[in-house]
Amino acid sequence: GKSTRALDGNTAAAHVAYAMSDASFIYPISPSTSMGETMDKFAAAGRKNIFGQVVSVHQMQSELGSAAAVHGGLSAGSLCTTFTASQGLLLMIPNLYLVAGELLPAVFHVSARALARQALSIFCDHSDIMAVRSTGCALLGGSNPQEAMDLGVISHLAAVRSSVPFVHWFDGTRTSSAVGSVSPIGYSTMKALFPWEDLDRFRQRGLNPQHPTMRGLGQDPGVYYQAAVSANRYYDAVPDIVKDCMNQVGQVTGRAYRLFDYYGDPEADRVIVIMGSAANTVAETVDYLRAQGERVGVLKVRLFRPWSIQHFLEALPKTVQSIAVLDRTKEDFASSNPLHADVLTSLSEGGMFKKVVGGNYGLGSKEFAPRHAKAVFDNLLEQMPRSHFTVGIEDDVTKSNLPVGPIINCVPEAMKQCVFWGLGSDGTVGANKAATSIIGEHTNLFAQGHFNYSSQKAGGSTVSHLRFGPEPIRSEYEVERHQADYVACHHTSFLYKSHVLKYAAPGSTFVINCPWNTVETLENELPARLRREIAELGLELYTVDAHAVAVSVGLPAKRINQIMQGTFFHLSEVLPPPVAKSLLEDAIDRLYGRKSPQIVASNKAALAAAVKHLNKIEYPASWAQAEDNETSLKRQARHMTEFSPEMDDFSKTFMKSITSRKADELPTSAFTPGGETPIGQTAFEKRGLAEEVPVWIPDNCTQCNLCSIVCPHATIRPFLLDKKEKEGTPAGYESRKAKGAEYGGLNYTIQIGPYDCTGCSVCVEMCPDDALVMKPMQYSAEHHNAHWEYSLNRVAQKGGLADKMTVKGSQFQQPLLEYSGACAGCGETPYVKLLTQMFGDRMVIANSSGCSSVWGGSYGVSPWRKNEKGQGPAWARSLFE
């Protein structure tokens, strides 16, 4: 069979770490978590490392504990590893200094991630690895999943040979969770390469009462300096040791690596110096510009620490006149960013005088595509190129950004590019990972899958970017505007709030998961702008009601992944249909085989039903001039009623742009330095996620309010109406006389927000009276949305009539936590919501990082709100209290 596997960077690194470790101490932090999980899985399955042992894997209480345990294990003569990112790596700094100072050969695998500054980001940049560059650890980094494996091997070999700890890093998210074609290095190969004599010497240094020694003592001024310098020969030897290990790995794999890899015109006059995944993007741009006659190149930095001036100058073309150094970090107050500073020092010490500028890019996973690389090369053509620049944003405050031109297409013509819009937890990402694996491992094509998640929990948007082609894929950026051959929209909510067709190429395929299968229905449901774009691009349009198909084969309505995956393989024709069917069914067996035969059968039935229920829409040419009708206009503001409040300016700017995935276009002037924001944006979000929502049966209800107290998202609430409020209710509004002397003269109602509800049905299960029943969301939206909006915005708060220290009375208090990004059925939020009902007008919340900081503290979508007096929870995140 094909030797190539479709793996993400984390799995590739864990494969290596397991092979060459005695023990691993793990603690989860995004985006490195799955490395530790993979180690744990391998150990539980009894996998043997190259020493013939099952690795001892232990989850610690924090990253600090993991690093301390690594230090302890190394001191005893065990080869140890751990995995981390961002603030987790910073917690390890004291132990990194110790491990380096004591010449202990650990390997720390890091999926590089942004540090929390004005806000936390779980996405990529190099701030964390730059923060540990002075610890005495070697820093070796790659640019894709294959390099995560190869340089991982080199890190482990070089650490043992040099007695120096290594931080083996690669870009978080972009490499760590992106799936790519990888040729794995087998454990027998690693065993043949391993430096066994150096290992014996290390083990002999382990603390042992049979030959006792001491380590880590206190030193006074008379000896500390000399002792520190005495280790220099070990550090000085590292570059040549790494180079030798690279040659060893290159001989057995055929993949050559150097400390600094130059790519481009051998007589280049302009060169970009860069490291990480973006180096591949620059290499792609170099080919494009060289084809236009430009003399350009890229110098990829692999061994960042120790920095070898000799090897850097040897790799740099002698003809170069100007150099741009790109750092994926931001060091406030420094004269230069770290990589820029190293290049300046190298040229100075080498007696070479070149034009050198520096800039930064890609903070927090900001996109860096060929047009951005071209902007950097173009800047070097200027008489006085700009330095200390930014690229990829519009900085209209300090004017630091380089002008960026239009999209340039560097992707090979035979490459297929696909984009899938999905919801977190609907199976879209899992299905696309499976598709990438199937194509990458069972065809002659190279495969790449990159997955862009929103910062909310389940129900947040995901956009999957897949590429397949006959050549190795260097495009380490998302599919660009109007370049996708296949676009699928897995939830109708995206049709109204997002520009789903911005990726679609002319003549490409567009698939919508929706219940509409005729031109007439689509003309009422789709916005006119979308119909015009479909016609203008000449798209092949298909619809499939995946939710209905899922239910028909016994799956939950939201589990649409098999249907949409079956549709993709059928329409893309990337594999012959019988082969695709067989491989997809094998994948189902692997994924669900341990659960139950019924689940396996239902998923296979969903796969088979997908093609049968696929509808090709032959839309008319008149769609090119489509105008909205009354129905399609209503669909675009489907949640709005005469009772709905107007959105505030902050929500218009940030909530709308973030939830529609247009926030990339916001300039720096839109932001408040320091990161402060108002609260209360989720009131306007109206995600419309649920397939079914509860409907109240008033005659069954005993008015206990249990449904409200258990609701994770504050989307089902009791209201008390006076006579005037009752008279003003919209048509069909149901209420009953309120029970209890304190509520005399009032009517009681339960109302549900159809566009806010996540459909978890916890309230239905809790109701002791069978007074709630789940019905299709569209039914509730048509019949009850106006009732909900009226109750929220026209019915006065009457919490003062009730005892808020009782279950029933607490639910007449206004919740000051509502419609959060928590998963459907969340067990945390009902308690926090109740706290806000009891004490929200005087709450100050200190939130450490974790799940609650995601649903409670995602920028631009705050679920906290003010009461009618303008009071509400004041919230701030710290890190690890």
DAJO-V979157 format. One record per backbone hydrogen bond with DSSP energy under -1.0 kcal/mol. CO is the residue of the C=O (numbers start at 0). NH is the residue of the N-H. Records with the same first field share a line. If there is no record, write none. Layout:
# DAJO-V979157
CO->NH + NH
This chain:
# DAJO-V979157
4->181
6->179
7->11
8->12
9->13
10->14
11->15
12->16
13->17
14->18
15->19
17->20
18->49
21->55
22->80
23->57
25->59
28->31
31->34
32->36
33->37
34->38
35->39
36->40
37->41
38->42
39->43
40->44
41->46
42->45
48->51
52->48
55->23
57->25
61->65
62->66
63->67
64->68
65->69
66->70
67->71
68->72
69->73
70->74
71->75
72->77
73->76
74->206
78->21 + 22
79->106
80->24
81->108
83->110
84->87
85->88 + 89
86->90
89->92
91->95
92->96
93->97
94->98
95->99
96->100
97->101
98->103
99->102
103->105
105->165
106->81
107->167
108->83
109->169
111->171
118->116
122->113
123->364
125->129
126->130
129->132
131->134
137->166
138->303 + 304
139->168
143->147
144->148
145->149
146->150
148->152
149->153
150->154
151->155
152->156
153->157
154->158
155->159
156->160
157->161
158->162
164->137
165->107
166->139
167->109
168->141
169->111
170->174 + 175
171->173
174->8
175->9
178->448
179->6
181->4
185->189
186->190
187->191
188->192
189->193
193->195
194->198
195->199
196->200
197->201
198->202
199->203
202->205
207->210
219->222 + 223
222->226
223->227
224->228
225->229
228->231
230->233 + 234
231->235
232->236
234->237
236->240
237->241
238->242
239->243
240->244
241->245
242->246
243->247
244->248
245->249
246->250
247->251
248->252
249->253
258->301 + 302
260->299
262->297
264->267
268->320 + 321
269->296
270->323
271->298
272->325
273->300
275->278
276->279
277->281
278->282
279->283
280->284
281->285
282->286
283->287
284->288
285->289
286->290
288->293
289->292
293->295
294->268 + 269
295->264
296->271
297->262
298->273
299->260
301->140 + 303
304->138
307->311
308->312
309->313
310->314
311->315
316->319
320->354
321->270
322->356
323->272
324->358
326->360
327->125
330->333
336->340
337->341
338->342
339->343
340->344
341->345
342->346
343->347
344->348
345->349
346->351
347->350
354->322
356->324
357->387 + 388
358->326
359->390
361->364
362->365
368->371 + 372
369->373
370->374
371->375
372->376
373->377
374->378
375->379
377->380
378->381
388->359
389->401
393->395 + 667
399->389
411->414
415->467
416->484 + 485
417->465
418->487
419->463
420->489
421->461
422->425
423->458
426->430
427->431
428->432
429->433
430->434
431->435
432->436
433->437
434->438
435->439
436->440
437->441
445->468
447->466
448->178
449->464
451->462
456->459
459->423
460->453
461->421
462->451
463->419
464->449
465->417
466->447
467->415
468->445
473->475
474->476
479->482
483->504
484->508
485->418
486->510
487->420
488->512
490->493
491->494
492->496
493->497
497->499
498->501
501->481
502->482 + 483
504->507
507->539
508->486
509->541
510->488
511->543
517->521
518->522
520->524
521->525
526->530
527->531
528->532
529->533
530->534
531->535
532->536
533->538
536->506
539->509
540->616
541->511
542->614
543->513 + 545
544->548
545->549
546->550
547->551
548->552
549->554
550->553
555->558
557->559
559->563
560->564
561->565
562->566
563->567
564->568
565->569
566->570
567->571
568->572
575->579
576->580
577->581
578->582
579->583
580->584
581->585
582->586
583->587
584->588
585->589
586->590
587->591
588->592
591->594 + 595
595->599
596->600
597->601
598->602
599->603
600->604
601->605
602->606
603->607
604->608
605->609
608->612
610->613
614->542
616->618
619->622
620->623
621->624
622->625
628->632
629->633
630->634
631->635
634->637
636->639
640->643
647->651
648->652
649->653
650->655
653->657
654->658
655->659
656->661 + 662
657->660
661->664
662->665
666->669
667->670
671->674
680->683
681->684
690->776
692->774
694->772
696->699
704->708
705->709
712->818
714->752
716->750
718->748
720->746
721->725
722->726
723->727
725->728
729->732
735->747
739->742
740->743
742->745
745->737
746->720
747->735
748->718
750->716
752->756
754->687
760->764
761->765
762->766
770->696
772->694
774->692
775->779
776->780
777->781
778->782
779->783
783->787
784->788
785->789
786->790
787->791
788->792
789->793
797->800
798->801
802->805
805->809
808->811
809->812
815->864
820->456
822->825
827->830 + 831
828->832
829->833
830->834
831->835
832->836
833->837
834->838
835->839
838->841
839->842
842->873
844->875
846->877
850->853 + 854
851->855
857->860
861->681
862->817
863->679
866->869
870->866
873->844
875->846
878->848
